[in-house]
Amino acid sequence: MNGNGEVECLAFRNLEKFGVLLINKSGRETDVKLDLLNAPATTPNPILPSVESIALREGEVKRGMIPEFPPAVTLQPYEVRLLML
């Protein structure tokens, strides 16, 4: 992840799951480039997406599935997002 001091990134990996938690601590939209080192290899599958995306912003939780970990993410002001495989 590229660092700008306004976004925190926490990652975890165990035998069952891999995930990245992104926290935008600023009051403006922020673009974050993800460089995933030591992450499990995934093959994009548009029919059966494998990455769960959960976003919390403005008191709302939005969940969805995406085909693969994105190379970049745009976070809204004060958004918290979890990407999990």
Protein Blocks (a to p, Z undefined) as FASTA:
>chain_A
ZZehlaccdddddfkbccdddddfbfbdcddddddehiacddddfklccbdcdddeehia
cddddfbdcfbdcddehiacdddZZ
